[in-house]
Amino acid sequence: MNRPMSPQQLDRILEGKPRLSGSRIIWTLPAIGQRIGVGPDFVRDTLAKQEGSPVKEIGGRYYAFEEDLISFLRARG
């Protein structure tokens, strides 16, 4: 039986490969929060709900492209 691939496994597979967006994917609320210095609750309850937010949810998992996340925060700051 095939087990679903975890975000970490996918990141390891894709590491070093060209990315279409030119930016790495940050998976999970805690990882996104850690990258920008906030908690996972803030990412889910506030940041992800902002209009134009780069934080997306797919299959119950949150992710963001790092470059888009940083650009979004700079534009808001």
HELIX and SHEET records of a PDB file:
HELIX    1   1 PRO A    7  LEU A   14  1                                   8    
HELIX    2   2 LEU A   29  ILE A   36  1                                   8    
HELIX    3   3 PRO A   40  ASP A   45  1                                   6    
HELIX    4   4 LEU A   47  LYS A   49  5                                   3    
HELIX    5   5 GLU A   66  ARG A   76  1                                  11    
SHEET    1   A 3 ILE A  25  TRP A  27  0                                        
SHEET    2   A 3 ARG A  61  PHE A  65 -1                                        
SHEET    3   A 3 LYS A  56  ILE A  58 -1                                        
END                                                                             
